[in-house]
């Protein structure tokens, strides 16, 4: 399956004249992505950055960057924002999550923006545990369980995480128009896994209010809510697609052990945190 986006010449974002049927917003309320329907499928608008037209069956994607927006920015928006939505329309399970390789499989970290899933993935990758994805987690059923699919080999980090984790000489992608995050490219120090790995466990990250590292097993209904909350979905008003997605996620929540994980957000404790997660992930007692 190809995951290509056709880039056409830049053009100013003309008014659309109707309200979007859905909107993603920044924490301060500013719009991030507006979702529209058009005669051929969907229009995803990133204000002042780019418009992406997606065909009704999600087989074709065209990008029109705003004037002055770099090709790197358009590519990044496609890979990190549009492609996960496109894959969801094609029936894939895609989540806001990072994932890293551990002995006998992989573990995933799911969380809202800013709760540390990329920092965790980078911390593991810098210490020999290869990362599979930074934010767009795709999982596929293999009959007995689920396989984590590798994503593009880069991790985005905020400045505080960069300072504490990244090698000053590490390779980085060109800067983007819309974020101060830096995208670090996989290499000798930042290890990336380009093969599928079975998903052993999923950890849903808390808000950092815990005074110590705390694991709590989620029941299937709790896990279902969490998986749904962190799902990519192109059209939340498409009842058949939403119903199919809900059924798929319910099966996932019953098959993969899921935990709530909270811990103090202190960089100096990352080594202890990694060890605790590894010991927990390899424990055979699923009630742990």
Secondary structure, DSSP 8 states (H G I E B T S, - for coil): -----EEE---------S--SEEEE-TTS-EEEEEEEETTEEEEEETTTEEEEEETTS--EEEEE-TT--HHHHHHHIIIIIHHHHHHHTT-EEEEEEEEEETTEEEEEE--TTSSHHHHHHHHHTTT--EEESSEEEEEE-SSSEEEE---SEEEE-HHHHHHHS-TT--B----SS---EEEE--SSS-B--S-EEEEEEEEE--S--SS-EEEE--HHHHHHHHHHTB--S-TT-HHHHHHHHHHHHHHHHHSEEEEEE----GGGHHHHHHHHHHHHT-S-TT-
